[in-house]
Structure formats: C-alpha cells, structure tokens
Amino acid sequence: MKAARSSVVSKKGTPWGTIIAVVAIVALAASVVTYYMVASAPKREQKTREETAAAFAPSQQDPDPSKRINGVTTTTYEGSVHVSATERVAYDKTPPYGGPHDQAWAACNGVVYEKAVRNENMVHGLEHGAIWIAYNPAQITGDALELLRVRVEGKPYTTMSPYPNLDKPISVQSWGHQLKLDSASDERIDQFIAALRTNPYGAYPERDATCDAQIEPGDFDPTPPGPDAKPMNYKGTAGTQQDQPGAGQSGMPSVPATQPSAPASK
C-alpha cells in the first residue's frame, strides 16, 4: 500500500505548466501597468501643471492675468485686416503676434505642425483667441519638444510649430501678447495659456470664431519681406474677405500696449 501511494504521488509531479502560465499572466499584467504609467506620465504631469496655472485664469476683477507673468510684452494691433494668399506682411515682431494677416487661418485646434508654417496664416488664428507655441528646431528637441507637444496636442485653441532661427528656444504668442523663454519646463508657458487662451475680456478681436481648419497653411518663408510686403498699418487688400463684428465675432478691441510686465514670483 505504501509503495502504491508513493507511486501515485510521484506520478502527479509538480504542475509546471500551470505555474508557468500564472507567472506569464502576472508578468504581462505588470508590463501593461508599467507601460500605462510610463505612457500616461506626461499627460498626468501636464494636468498638474494646468491645475497650478489655473491661478492665472482671467476674471472681471483680473481681465488680463498675463500682466502678472514676468517677461510678457504686449502691443496693440488692429484686427480684421486681411491680405491675399500671395502677399506677405512686413511684421514688426518675430514671431508676429498681431497685425495684417491672411484671410484664411491655419487650424489651431490642438494641431502640432511638424514643419514651419506661413506667418500670415498663423496670425489669423491668434485673432480667434488661440495660443501659438513656436520653437527653434535647432534648440528644442527630444524630451523638451515632447514637453511642448503635450501642452498643445488635442487642446482647443492651441497650436505649435517650429520657427527656424528663432532668437530664443521658445516663443509663445496670443493676439497682442508674447513671451519668450529658454526652457520647455518653464511654468510661465502654462500661466500664459491659462491667462490668454480665448480670454473673454477683450484680449483678442474675434470672439467665438472657430479654430477648425479652413485651409492647408502655406510654408514658412525665411527670407526678409521684400519692398512689396504690406506694412503694419496696411488697411486690407481689395477682394479679400474682411471680418465683420457679429455672426460669432465680437470685434472687441485689443488690450492697451504696455512695456514688459513687472517680475512675478515663480
């Protein structure tokens, strides 16, 4: 009897197949969780940055919180002045953040452009309340580029594009406002977006205008504008569609011009 029982036990053996299957399932689950945590980390970190920057959201009492952001410059520009697709504007700022622009706008609804885009199309998006993050492709690459991308991709009224030979690694624009920075981790980027993206208190001319694609924007032209370029005080090209207040566009004035704002605590 003892011999028989011993024989039965030895025949059962260790269930290696079951053990291997369980280990494989546990390893797969762990890898899925790890992948999710790593892949979602940039978005989770961006959510935290946005929550912190919410202190710069505009209100009736504080209509332009960008005045509290160190380094922001502002300029007054007349809105709704259009040029044709073949015309250039001799912009007074680089990158431009206001003034005459193409009658058609580049999509600015969370679009990340992989190549540089025509200034005249991008400025029109700013007139609709969008934020444009421009970066020097020779200086912003790898993790820094991804840190900018996560602020833009899929976000309404936000766009991003390379800007060759930019004098700073990063420049952030809204209509009449600009902030130049050295680092993609600078919290002022998120503060600027919170303060000025579709700011309803007169920070941009065309309230309720869409950022959905109207055209495929033109390519960036790195050459200096020629003598036929339209000046900043240009009043619009005949035959172009000039925006009118109403029909979803308020015609609200830009904020007054100021010098760079006073330093703020970081």
VEXGUPA-825632 format. One record per atom (N, C-alpha, C): residue number from 1; y, x, z; atom name. Coordinates in pm, whole numbers, m for minus. Layout:
% VEXGUPA-825632
NUM;Y;X;Z;CA
...
//
This chain:
% VEXGUPA-825632
1;m121;83;0;N
1;0;0;0;CA
1;126;86;0;C
2;123;192;87;N
2;239;281;91;CA
2;260;349;m43;C
3;152;386;m103;N
3;162;452;m233;CA
3;218;359;m338;C
4;178;232;m332;N
4;226;134;m429;CA
4;376;110;m415;C
5;423;96;m287;N
5;565;73;m264;CA
5;647;192;m312;C
6;599;311;m284;N
6;667;432;m328;CA
6;678;438;m479;C
7;572;391;m545;N
7;571;391;m690;CA
7;675;295;m746;C
8;690;177;m681;N
8;787;76;m726;CA
8;928;128;m711;C
9;958;192;m595;N
9;1091;245;m569;CA
9;1127;351;m671;C
10;1030;438;m698;N
10;1058;545;m794;CA
10;1082;492;m934;C
11;1020;381;m967;N
11;1039;323;m1099;CA
11;1179;261;m1115;C
12;1233;205;m1004;N
12;1366;143;m1012;CA
12;1472;247;m1044;C
13;1474;360;m978;N
13;1567;467;m1007;CA
13;1712;427;m979;C
14;1805;517;m1013;N
14;1949;493;m996;CA
14;2003;421;m1119;C
15;2083;310;m1101;N
15;2135;233;m1216;CA
15;2253;303;m1282;C
16;2223;415;m1349;N
16;2331;495;m1408;CA
16;2412;419;m1513;C
17;2346;334;m1585;N
17;2418;257;m1688;CA
17;2526;170;m1628;C
18;2493;102;m1520;N
18;2592;16;m1453;CA
18;2705;98;m1394;C
19;2671;211;m1333;N
19;2773;297;m1272;CA
19;2870;349;m1377;C
20;2813;395;m1487;N
20;2898;448;m1594;CA
20;2991;340;m1649;C
21;2939;217;m1665;N
21;3020;107;m1716;CA
21;3134;74;m1621;C
22;3105;71;m1491;N
22;3208;40;m1392;CA
22;3316;148;m1391;C
23;3272;274;m1394;N
23;3368;385;m1395;CA
23;3457;377;m1520;C
24;3398;344;m1634;N
24;3474;334;m1759;CA
24;3579;223;m1751;C
25;3539;109;m1692;N
25;3631;m4;m1679;CA
25;3747;33;m1587;C
26;3715;99;m1474;N
26;3820;140;m1381;CA
26;3915;240;m1446;C
27;3857;335;m1520;N
27;3940;436;m1587;CA
27;4030;371;m1692;C
28;3974;273;m1766;N
28;4055;204;m1867;CA
28;4168;127;m1802;C
29;4139;57;m1693;N
29;4242;m19;m1623;CA
29;4352;74;m1572;C
30;4311;188;m1518;N
30;4409;284;m1466;CA
30;4497;337;m1578;C
31;4435;365;m1693;N
31;4513;417;m1805;CA
31;4610;313;m1858;C
32;4569;185;m1860;N
32;4658;78;m1904;CA
32;4777;65;m1810;C
33;4751;68;m1680;N
33;4858;58;m1582;CA
33;4953;177;m1593;C
34;4895;296;m1608;N
34;4977;417;m1622;CA
34;5064;409;m1747;C
35;5003;367;m1858;N
35;5078;356;m1983;CA
35;5192;256;m1968;C
36;5164;143;m1905;N
36;5268;42;m1886;CA
36;5382;97;m1802;C
37;5348;167;m1692;N
37;5451;219;m1604;CA
37;5538;323;m1675;C
38;5474;407;m1755;N
38;5549;510;m1827;CA
38;5632;447;m1938;C
39;5570;357;m2016;N
39;5639;296;m2130;CA
39;5754;207;m2086;C
40;5740;139;m1974;N
40;5843;46;m1930;CA
40;5949;111;m1843;C
41;5928;236;m1805;N
41;6022;303;m1716;CA
41;6165;305;m1771;C
42;6187;341;m1899;N
42;6325;342;m1949;CA
42;6394;206;m1938;C
43;6322;99;m1968;N
43;6382;m34;m1959;CA
43;6409;m72;m1815;C
44;6317;m36;m1725;N
44;6340;m67;m1584;CA
44;6458;12;m1529;C
45;6469;137;m1570;N
45;6581;219;m1526;CA
45;6713;166;m1583;C
46;6710;119;m1708;N
46;6830;63;m1768;CA
46;6873;m65;m1697;C
47;6777;m146;m1657;N
47;6809;m268;m1583;CA
47;6882;m233;m1454;C
48;6837;m128;m1387;N
48;6904;m84;m1264;CA
48;7046;m38;m1293;C
49;7065;37;m1404;N
49;7200;82;m1441;CA
49;7291;m37;m1469;C
50;7238;m137;m1538;N
50;7319;m255;m1571;CA
50;7355;m334;m1445;C
51;7264;m342;m1352;N
51;7292;m413;m1228;CA
51;7402;m342;m1149;C
52;7399;m210;m1151;N
52;7503;m133;m1082;CA
52;7637;m150;m1151;C
53;7635;m149;m1285;N
53;7760;m159;m1363;CA
53;7819;m299;m1361;C
54;7745;m398;m1310;N
54;7796;m535;m1307;CA
54;7924;m548;m1225;C
55;7952;m448;m1142;N
55;8077;m448;m1066;CA
55;8198;m438;m1158;C
56;8175;m402;m1286;N
56;8284;m390;m1382;CA
56;8291;m509;m1477;C
57;8224;m618;m1445;N
57;8233;m739;m1527;CA
57;8374;m796;m1516;C
58;8431;m844;m1627;N
58;8568;m896;m1625;CA
58;8577;m1031;m1555;C
59;8695;m1061;m1506;N
59;8721;m1190;m1443;CA
59;8869;m1222;m1462;C
60;8911;m1341;m1426;N
60;9052;m1376;m1437;CA
60;9138;m1284;m1351;C
61;9086;m1245;m1237;N
61;9160;m1156;m1148;CA
61;9159;m1011;m1198;C
62;9057;m977;m1276;N
62;9042;m839;m1326;CA
62;9000;m847;m1473;C
63;9093;m884;m1563;N
63;9057;m913;m1701;CA
63;9013;m791;m1783;C
64;9056;m672;m1744;N
64;9015;m552;m1817;CA
64;8971;m444;m1718;C
65;8848;m454;m1669;N
65;8800;m357;m1570;CA
65;8787;m216;m1625;C
66;8797;m198;m1757;N
66;8788;m63;m1813;CA
66;8905;23;m1765;C
67;9013;m38;m1716;N
67;9125;38;m1662;CA
67;9083;117;m1538;C
68;8972;77;m1477;N
68;8921;147;m1359;CA
68;8822;258;m1396;C
69;8796;276;m1525;N
69;8699;376;m1569;CA
69;8773;502;m1614;C
70;8741;612;m1552;N
70;8807;738;m1585;CA
70;8779;777;m1731;C
71;8888;805;m1806;N
71;8873;857;m1941;CA
71;8889;756;m2052;C
72;8899;629;m2021;N
72;8915;526;m2124;CA
72;9058;532;m2180;C
73;9069;533;m2312;N
73;9200;523;m2376;CA
73;9208;391;m2451;C
74;9326;334;m2458;N
74;9345;206;m2526;CA
74;9461;214;m2624;C
75;9450;138;m2731;N
75;9554;131;m2835;CA
75;9561;m12;m2885;C
76;9681;m60;m2915;N
76;9698;m194;m2969;CA
76;9679;m192;m3120;C
77;9595;m283;m3171;N
77;9574;m295;m3316;CA
77;9585;m441;m3357;C
78;9641;m462;m3475;N
78;9645;m596;m3532;CA
78;9509;m631;m3590;C
79;9459;m749;m3561;N
79;9329;m790;m3613;CA
79;9339;m861;m3746;C
80;9224;m886;m3806;N
80;9211;m968;m3926;CA
80;9285;m911;m4047;C
81;9285;m780;m4061;N
81;9342;m715;m4179;CA
81;9227;m648;m4254;C
82;9203;m694;m4377;N
82;9082;m654;m4448;CA
82;9109;m572;m4573;C
83;9013;m484;m4603;N
83;9011;m408;m4727;CA
83;8881;m441;m4801;C
84;8872;m399;m4927;N
84;8752;m427;m5005;CA
84;8645;m321;m4977;C
85;8529;m343;m5034;N
85;8415;m254;m5012;CA
85;8433;m117;m5074;C
86;8528;m103;m5166;N
86;8551;26;m5232;CA
86;8671;101;m5176;C
87;8738;42;m5079;N
87;8859;103;m5025;CA
87;8831;170;m4891;C
88;8910;272;m4862;N
88;8900;343;m4735;CA
88;9028;324;m4655;C
89;9016;344;m4526;N
89;9131;335;m4435;CA
89;9155;472;m4374;C
90;9279;513;m4368;N
90;9316;640;m4305;CA
90;9329;616;m4154;C
91;9216;610;m4086;N
91;9216;575;m3944;CA
91;9287;681;m3860;C
92;9347;634;m3751;N
92;9422;723;m3663;CA
92;9338;778;m3550;C
93;9214;733;m3537;N
93;9126;781;m3431;CA
93;8987;813;m3491;C
94;8913;901;m3423;N
94;8779;937;m3466;CA
94;8684;930;m3348;C
95;8584;843;m3352;N
95;8566;734;m3448;CA
95;8676;630;m3431;C
96;8700;551;m3534;N
96;8804;447;m3523;CA
96;8759;335;m3430;C
97;8856;272;m3367;N
97;8822;157;m3280;CA
97;8921;42;m3296;C
98;8977;32;m3414;N
98;9065;m79;m3446;CA
98;9143;m49;m3571;C
99;9210;m152;m3624;N
99;9290;m136;m3744;CA
99;9230;m208;m3863;C
100;9284;m187;m3983;N
100;9227;m250;m4103;CA
100;9081;m212;m4118;C
101;9004;m302;m4178;N
101;8860;m279;m4190;CA
101;8804;m363;m4304;C
102;8679;m337;m4338;N
102;8615;m412;m4446;CA
102;8605;m559;m4410;C
103;8611;m644;m4513;N
103;8600;m788;m4489;CA
103;8460;m827;m4441;C
104;8360;m741;m4461;N
104;8223;m767;m4414;CA
104;8189;m669;m4303;C
105;8114;m716;m4206;N
105;8081;m633;m4091;CA
105;7936;m585;m4096;C
106;7913;m471;m4033;N
106;7777;m422;m4013;CA
106;7715;m501;m3897;C
107;7587;m529;m3906;N
107;7519;m602;m3798;CA
107;7539;m526;m3667;C
108;7570;m599;m3562;N
108;7596;m537;m3432;CA
108;7524;m612;m3321;C
109;7410;m670;m3355;N
109;7331;m748;m3259;CA
109;7211;m668;m3209;C
110;7240;m555;m3145;N
110;7132;m471;m3092;CA
110;7071;m378;m3194;C
111;7147;m346;m3299;N
111;7095;m263;m3407;CA
111;7122;m115;m3378;C
112;7018;m34;m3394;N
112;7030;111;m3384;CA
112;7018;167;m3525;C
113;7129;215;m3580;N
113;7128;272;m3714;CA
113;7078;416;m3708;C
114;6987;448;m3797;N
114;6930;582;m3798;CA
114;7018;680;m3875;C
115;7106;630;m3960;N
115;7197;717;m4033;CA
115;7340;669;m4011;C
116;7434;759;m4038;N
116;7575;727;m4017;CA
116;7619;613;m4108;C
117;7707;528;m4056;N
117;7748;405;m4123;CA
117;7899;409;m4152;C
118;7938;344;m4259;N
118;8078;340;m4303;CA
118;8168;286;m4192;C
119;8275;359;m4164;N
119;8369;321;m4059;CA
119;8422;180;m4075;C
120;8459;146;m4197;N
120;8525;18;m4222;CA
120;8436;m101;m4189;C
121;8304;m85;m4202;N
121;8212;m192;m4165;CA
121;8192;m199;m4013;C
122;8188;m83;m3950;N
122;8164;m80;m3806;CA
122;8283;m134;m3727;C
123;8404;m105;m3772;N
123;8522;m153;m3701;CA
123;8527;m305;m3699;C
124;8480;m368;m3807;N
124;8483;m515;m3809;CA
124;8396;m572;m3697;C
125;8284;m508;m3667;N
125;8201;m554;m3556;CA
125;8273;m547;m3423;C
126;8356;m445;m3404;N
126;8435;m434;m3280;CA
126;8530;m552;m3267;C
127;8583;m596;m3380;N
127;8674;m711;m3380;CA
127;8603;m837;m3331;C
128;8471;m840;m3341;N
128;8392;m956;m3296;CA
128;8350;m943;m3149;C
129;8393;m836;m3083;N
129;8360;m819;m2942;CA
129;8245;m726;m2915;C
130;8201;m651;m3016;N
130;8086;m563;m3000;CA
130;8124;m428;m2940;C
131;8024;m359;m2887;N
131;8036;m222;m2842;CA
131;7963;m133;m2942;C
132;8025;m23;m2980;N
132;7965;72;m3073;CA
132;7950;207;m3003;C
133;7826;252;m2988;N
133;7799;385;m2934;CA
133;7776;479;m3052;C
134;7864;576;m3067;N
134;7849;679;m3170;CA
134;7811;810;m3100;C
135;7730;891;m3167;N
135;7686;1017;m3106;CA
135;7680;1127;m3211;C
136;7699;1249;m3166;N
136;7690;1365;m3253;CA
136;7542;1402;m3267;C
137;7482;1386;m3385;N
137;7338;1410;m3401;CA
137;7298;1556;m3380;C
138;7394;1647;m3384;N
138;7363;1787;m3358;CA
138;7355;1817;m3209;C
139;7406;1725;m3126;N
139;7410;1747;m2982;CA
139;7325;1649;m2901;C
140;7304;1531;m2955;N
140;7227;1429;m2883;CA
140;7094;1407;m2956;C
141;6987;1452;m2892;N
141;6852;1439;m2948;CA
141;6754;1410;m2835;C
142;6629;1385;m2871;N
142;6522;1373;m2772;CA
142;6548;1269;m2665;C
143;6532;1310;m2538;N
143;6547;1216;m2425;CA
143;6687;1158;m2418;C
144;6788;1239;m2451;N
144;6926;1189;m2447;CA
144;6946;1078;m2549;C
145;6888;1094;m2666;N
145;6900;992;m2769;CA
145;6831;863;m2726;C
146;6714;877;m2664;N
146;6642;758;m2615;CA
146;6718;689;m2504;C
147;6791;765;m2425;N
147;6869;707;m2317;CA
147;6983;621;m2372;C
148;7037;660;m2486;N
148;7137;576;m2552;CA
148;7071;456;m2619;C
149;6958;480;m2684;N
149;6890;374;m2758;CA
149;6854;256;m2667;C
150;6808;284;m2546;N
150;6765;177;m2457;CA
150;6883;91;m2412;C
151;7003;142;m2424;N
151;7122;64;m2391;CA
151;7161;m32;m2503;C
152;7106;m9;m2621;N
152;7151;m82;m2740;CA
152;7044;m171;m2800;C
153;6926;m120;m2815;N
153;6821;m187;m2892;CA
153;6792;m327;m2839;C
154;6814;m427;m2924;N
154;6788;m565;m2887;CA
154;6897;m629;m2801;C
155;7004;m556;m2772;N
155;7111;m610;m2687;CA
155;7218;m676;m2775;C
156;7259;m798;m2743;N
156;7361;m865;m2825;CA
156;7494;m792;m2823;C
157;7565;m799;m2934;N
157;7699;m742;m2948;CA
157;7702;m594;m2906;C
158;7600;m521;m2951;N
158;7591;m378;m2923;CA
158;7529;m310;m3044;C
159;7582;m194;m3080;N
159;7526;m119;m3192;CA
159;7543;30;m3167;C
160;7473;109;m3247;N
160;7472;254;m3225;CA
160;7444;324;m3356;C
161;7508;438;m3376;N
161;7484;515;m3498;CA
161;7522;660;m3477;C
162;7461;751;m3553;N
162;7507;891;m3550;CA
162;7645;903;m3614;C
163;7720;1002;m3569;N
163;7855;1026;m3623;CA
163;7870;1176;m3641;C
164;7841;1226;m3761;N
164;7843;1371;m3784;CA
164;7976;1435;m3748;C
165;7967;1553;m3684;N
165;8084;1634;m3648;CA
165;8176;1568;m3546;C
166;8123;1474;m3472;N
166;8200;1413;m3363;CA
166;8245;1522;m3266;C
167;8367;1511;m3216;N
167;8421;1617;m3131;CA
167;8365;1618;m2990;C
168;8291;1514;m2952;N
168;8222;1507;m2825;CA
168;8078;1461;m2851;C
169;7987;1488;m2762;N
169;7850;1442;m2786;CA
169;7839;1291;m2805;C
170;7921;1213;m2729;N
170;7911;1067;m2733;CA
170;8051;1007;m2733;C
171;8068;900;m2809;N
171;8192;823;m2806;CA
171;8157;675;m2808;C
172;8210;600;m2712;N
172;8182;457;m2701;CA
172;8309;380;m2734;C
173;8297;281;m2823;N
173;8413;205;m2870;CA
173;8396;55;m2849;C
174;8505;m11;m2814;N
174;8521;m155;m2833;CA
174;8655;m169;m2901;C
175;8693;m291;m2940;N
175;8821;m307;m3008;CA
175;8935;m262;m2916;C
176;9011;m162;m2961;N
176;9125;m113;m2885;CA
176;9091;m24;m2767;C
177;8964;12;m2749;N
177;8923;93;m2635;CA
177;8825;202;m2681;C
178;8835;317;m2616;N
178;8742;427;m2647;CA
178;8718;512;m2523;C
179;8593;563;m2514;N
179;8555;651;m2405;CA
179;8464;760;m2461;C
180;8506;886;m2447;N
180;8426;999;m2496;CA
180;8361;1070;m2379;C
181;8233;1109;m2399;N
181;8154;1163;m2289;CA
181;8068;1280;m2336;C
182;8019;1355;m2238;N
182;7932;1469;m2265;CA
182;7784;1439;m2245;C
183;7753;1340;m2162;N
183;7614;1317;m2122;CA
183;7571;1172;m2141;C
184;7448;1154;m2191;N
184;7393;1020;m2209;CA
184;7358;955;m2075;C
185;7353;1031;m1969;N
185;7322;975;m1837;CA
185;7447;933;m1761;C
186;7562;948;m1822;N
186;7689;914;m1756;CA
186;7696;763;m1730;C
187;7717;726;m1605;N
187;7721;584;m1566;CA
187;7839;510;m1628;C
188;7939;582;m1676;N
188;8056;517;m1734;CA
188;8022;444;m1865;C
189;7914;486;m1931;N
189;7871;413;m2052;CA
189;7839;269;m2016;C
190;7763;249;m1910;N
190;7724;115;m1869;CA
190;7843;37;m1813;C
191;7933;106;m1747;N
191;8054;40;m1697;CA
191;8141;m9;m1812;C
192;8154;73;m1915;N
192;8233;37;m2032;CA
192;8174;m86;m2100;C
193;8042;m88;m2116;N
193;7976;m203;m2179;CA
193;7997;m330;m2095;C
194;7979;m317;m1964;N
194;7996;m433;m1876;CA
194;8139;m487;m1881;C
195;8235;m398;m1893;N
195;8376;m437;m1889;CA
195;8424;m500;m2019;C
196;8368;m457;m2134;N
196;8433;m489;m2261;CA
196;8347;m563;m2364;C
197;8219;m563;m2350;N
197;8137;m636;m2449;CA
197;8164;m786;m2437;C
198;8213;m845;m2546;N
198;8253;m986;m2553;CA
198;8338;m1027;m2432;C
199;8424;m938;m2390;N
199;8517;m968;m2281;CA
199;8603;m1088;m2323;C
200;8601;m1198;m2245;N
200;8669;m1321;m2289;CA
200;8818;m1327;m2256;C
201;8875;m1218;m2205;N
201;9014;m1225;m2159;CA
201;9110;m1149;m2250;C
202;9090;m1163;m2380;N
202;9186;m1108;m2476;CA
202;9164;m964;m2515;C
203;9046;m909;m2489;N
203;9021;m768;m2521;CA
203;8985;m744;m2667;C
204;8963;m851;m2743;N
204;8932;m837;m2886;CA
204;8981;m962;m2959;C
205;9008;m952;m3089;N
205;9077;m1062;m3158;CA
205;8993;m1186;m3187;C
206;8864;m1172;m3220;N
206;8790;m1285;m3276;CA
206;8682;m1335;m3180;C
207;8719;m1429;m3097;N
207;8625;m1488;m3002;CA
207;8519;m1570;m3075;C
208;8395;m1561;m3026;N
208;8283;m1643;m3074;CA
208;8241;m1611;m3217;C
209;8286;m1499;m3272;N
209;8240;m1459;m3405;CA
209;8103;m1393;m3392;C
210;8019;m1411;m3493;N
210;7882;m1363;m3487;CA
210;7872;m1212;m3510;C
211;7763;m1153;m3461;N
211;7732;m1014;m3490;CA
211;7609;m1004;m3580;C
212;7556;m1116;m3624;N
212;7441;m1114;m3715;CA
212;7479;m1045;m3845;C
213;7381;m989;m3911;N
213;7406;m912;m4032;CA
213;7473;m998;m4139;C
214;7577;m943;m4199;N
214;7639;m1008;m4314;CA
214;7607;m930;m4441;C
215;7604;m797;m4429;N
215;7574;m711;m4543;CA
215;7494;m591;m4495;C
216;7443;m515;m4590;N
216;7391;m381;m4560;CA
216;7512;m289;m4563;C
217;7548;m226;m4449;N
217;7673;m149;m4447;CA
217;7667;m28;m4538;C
218;7784;17;m4579;N
218;7793;135;m4663;CA
218;7764;262;m4586;C
219;7744;372;m4660;N
219;7718;501;m4598;CA
219;7847;563;m4546;C
220;7832;642;m4443;N
220;7944;715;m4385;CA
220;7997;818;m4485;C
221;8128;828;m4499;N
221;8190;925;m4588;CA
221;8257;1033;m4502;C
222;8202;1154;m4499;N
222;8256;1259;m4411;CA
222;8382;1326;m4464;C
223;8419;1298;m4588;N
223;8536;1364;m4645;CA
223;8664;1299;m4594;C
224;8773;1373;m4585;N
224;8900;1315;m4541;CA
224;8945;1206;m4639;C
225;9005;1098;m4589;N
225;9056;994;m4679;CA
225;9159;1052;m4776;C
226;9156;1006;m4898;N
226;9249;1055;m4999;CA
226;9383;984;m4992;C
227;9471;1017;m5084;N
227;9606;958;m5083;CA
227;9606;808;m5110;C
228;9495;755;m5163;N
228;9488;611;m5189;CA
228;9432;532;m5070;C
229;9399;602;m4963;N
229;9347;533;m4844;CA
229;9455;443;m4784;C
230;9412;333;m4727;N
230;9507;236;m4671;CA
230;9556;285;m4534;C
231;9687;275;m4510;N
231;9742;321;m4382;CA
231;9711;222;m4270;C
232;9735;265;m4147;N
232;9706;180;m4032;CA
232;9795;57;m4026;C
233;9910;61;m4090;N
233;9998;m56;m4091;CA
233;9978;m143;m4215;C
234;9867;m122;m4284;N
234;9835;m199;m4404;CA
234;9820;m347;m4370;C
235;9857;m435;m4460;N
235;9857;m579;m4432;CA
235;9742;m654;m4498;C
236;9654;m584;m4568;N
236;9538;m652;m4625;CA
236;9537;m651;m4776;C
237;9418;m638;m4834;N
237;9401;m634;m4979;CA
237;9392;m775;m5036;C
238;9466;m800;m5142;N
238;9462;m931;m5207;CA
238;9321;m960;m5255;C
239;9278;m1083;m5232;N
239;9145;m1124;m5277;CA
239;9037;m1108;m5173;C
240;9064;m1036;m5066;N
240;8965;m1026;m4958;CA
240;8979;m1146;m4866;C
241;8871;m1179;m4799;N
241;8872;m1294;m4709;CA
241;8939;m1255;m4579;C
242;9055;m1309;m4553;N
242;9127;m1279;m4429;CA
242;9086;m1379;m4321;C
243;9051;m1327;m4204;N
243;9009;m1413;m4094;CA
243;9125;m1499;m4048;C
244;9093;m1619;m4006;N
244;9194;m1712;m3955;CA
244;9154;m1756;m3815;C
245;9250;m1770;m3723;N
245;9216;m1825;m3592;CA
245;9154;m1963;m3607;C
246;9063;m1993;m3517;N
246;8993;m2121;m3524;CA
246;8857;m2102;m3587;C
247;8781;m2209;m3596;N
247;8645;m2203;m3652;CA
247;8564;m2095;m3582;C
248;8576;m2093;m3449;N
248;8500;m1996;m3372;CA
248;8571;m1864;m3352;C
249;8695;m1851;m3396;N
249;8771;m1728;m3379;CA
249;8904;m1764;m3315;C
250;8931;m1703;m3201;N
250;9047;m1746;m3121;CA
250;9178;m1683;m3164;C
251;9172;m1569;m3232;N
251;9294;m1498;m3264;CA
251;9367;m1445;m3142;C
252;9292;m1420;m3034;N
252;9355;m1370;m2913;CA
252;9407;m1229;m2935;C
253;9522;m1193;m2878;N
253;9580;m1061;m2900;CA
253;9502;m952;m2829;C
254;9519;m829;m2878;N
254;9459;m714;m2812;CA
254;9538;m683;m2685;C
255;9474;m605;m2597;N
255;9542;m565;m2474;CA
255;9650;m464;m2507;C
256;9752;m451;m2423;N
256;9860;m357;m2450;CA
256;9810;m213;m2452;C
257;9879;m131;m2529;N
257;9844;11;m2534;CA
257;9877;77;m2402;C
258;9792;171;m2359;N
258;9816;247;m2237;CA
258;9774;390;m2259;C
259;9804;472;m2162;N
259;9753;608;m2160;CA
259;9615;606;m2094;C
260;9541;720;m2096;N
260;9411;722;m2029;CA
260;9423;674;m1886;C
261;9327;594;m1842;N
261;9333;534;m1709;CA
261;9319;639;m1600;C
262;9361;601;m1480;N
262;9356;693;m1369;CA
262;9212;721;m1330;C
263;9184;840;m1273;N
263;9047;871;m1232;CA
263;8991;768;m1137;C
264;8864;739;m1155;N
264;8795;646;m1065;CA
264;8678;719;m1003;C
265;8636;676;m887;N
265;8522;739;m819;CA
265;8396;711;m897;C
266;8307;809;m897;N
266;8182;794;m973;CA
266;8068;767;m877;C
//
